[in-house]
Amino acid sequence: MCLVGICFTLCCSKCIAYHWLLHSQTLFAVLSLAVNPGFGGQKFIEYQVEKVRKLRQMCDDAGVNPWIEVDGGISGKNAYKVCAHLHLSYKSSVVH
């Protein structure tokens, strides 16, 4: 069996994400970027909290339970905002 993981950037639309969730029973992991890719040291973009919450709800609605991860700008000061909706967060090279 082949397991699938997908990554959503900041500009990925909800309908694209939902299509993947509905049509991939082998979906193992979803990584949502909370910063713009390619530049280190960026601050967490606050509207990503709502995006991650909606992603969790879409997974529940689709009857799938992928490993949900967020990468970018996570710190001790903001991790609590997204942790209720995901399995793993990254801060630089440290995994929480």
NORJO-V864985 format. One record per pair of residues at least 12 apart in sequence whose ideal C-beta (glycine too) atoms are under 7 Angstrom apart, sorted by sequence separation. I is the first residue (numbers start at 1). J is the second residue. D is the distance in whole Angstrom. If there is no record, write none. Layout:
I & J & D
I & J & D
This chain:
56 & 68 & 6
70 & 82 & 5
55 & 68 & 7
6 & 20 & 6
34 & 48 & 4
74 & 89 & 5
32 & 48 & 7
70 & 86 & 6
74 & 90 & 6
75 & 91 & 6
68 & 85 & 7
69 & 86 & 6
74 & 91 & 5
79 & 96 & 6
52 & 70 & 6
68 & 86 & 4
69 & 87 & 7
32 & 51 & 7
68 & 87 & 6
69 & 88 & 4
70 & 89 & 5
71 & 90 & 4
4 & 24 & 6
32 & 52 & 6
67 & 87 & 5
69 & 89 & 7
67 & 88 & 7
4 & 26 & 5
8 & 30 & 7
3 & 26 & 6
4 & 27 & 5
5 & 28 & 5
10 & 33 & 6
32 & 55 & 6
2 & 26 & 6
4 & 28 & 6
5 & 29 & 4
6 & 30 & 6
7 & 31 & 4
8 & 32 & 5
9 & 33 & 5
1 & 26 & 7
3 & 28 & 4
8 & 33 & 7
30 & 55 & 7
5 & 31 & 7
7 & 33 & 7
10 & 36 & 6
9 & 37 & 6
44 & 72 & 7
45 & 73 & 7
44 & 73 & 3
56 & 85 & 4
42 & 72 & 6
43 & 73 & 5
44 & 74 & 6
52 & 82 & 5
42 & 73 & 6
49 & 81 & 5
53 & 85 & 5
49 & 82 & 6
52 & 85 & 5
44 & 78 & 5
52 & 86 & 6
10 & 45 & 7
30 & 66 & 5
34 & 70 & 5
21 & 58 & 6
27 & 64 & 6
29 & 66 & 6
34 & 71 & 7
35 & 72 & 3
17 & 55 & 6
21 & 59 & 6
28 & 66 & 6
29 & 67 & 4
30 & 68 & 5
31 & 69 & 5
32 & 70 & 5
33 & 71 & 6
34 & 72 & 4
35 & 73 & 5
27 & 66 & 5
28 & 67 & 6
33 & 72 & 5
34 & 73 & 5
14 & 54 & 7
18 & 58 & 5
22 & 62 & 5
29 & 69 & 6
31 & 71 & 6
34 & 74 & 7
17 & 58 & 6
21 & 62 & 4
21 & 64 & 6
